[in-house]
């Protein structure tokens, strides 16, 4: 994005969105630069497959470019983009995709997740959840969405969202507490 004018990189997001809505490619490129890490991380948390997550993030931005003209309020871009990201993920779940239930390769996770063993274990634990449960947990804890917001974004009843989050949180706590116990023994 070296061609992005400096004034555009310093502009507030609603202004950049308004420019992108008119077909300004440099403005849209700036939005991608600002939001790509966030979209890719959300997709990675949802699917647990780095390569698939990156492909889905590209789909999100392609669809965003196609549909940004329909966005009525530039201040609502973040919410609009998050909803678009969720919809792309849900469409992926509905496909009969042979990669949907595949486990990510160990080397791929290590190559892209240099942070900590806990992050790797969290990704592994998330991968054990069903796709709808994982989506609810990621939206709740990673995105900070309320139960009502998740229900609105996913089309699930609020009670179902709450159940997914409650059961999945308990399952994750059990899996990660076992990790904490192993870690404590290794340090002795």
DAKANOR-V693003 format. One line per field, one symbol per residue. ss: DSSP state (A for helix, B for strand, O for the rest). phi: phi as a letter, one per 20 degrees, with the letter a starting at -180 (. if undefined). A space follows every 50 residues. Layout:
ss: ???
phi: ???
This chain:
ss: OOOOOAAAAOOOAAAAAAAAAOOOAAAAAAAAAAAAAAAAAAAAAAAOOA AAAAAAAAAAAAAAAAAAAAOOOAAAAAAAAAAAAAAAAAAAAAOOOOOO OOOOOAAAAAAAOOOOAAAAAAAAAAAOOOAAAAAAAAAAAAOOOOAAAA AAAAOOOAAAAAAAAAAAAAAAAAAAAAAAAAAAAAAO
phi: .fefggfffeffggfffgfffenfffffgfffgfdfffffffffffdmcg fffffffffgffffffdffefedgfegffffffffffffffffffedfeg dfeffgfffffdcffbfffffffffffeeffffggfffffeeemefgfff fffdnefgffgffgffffffffffffffffffffffff
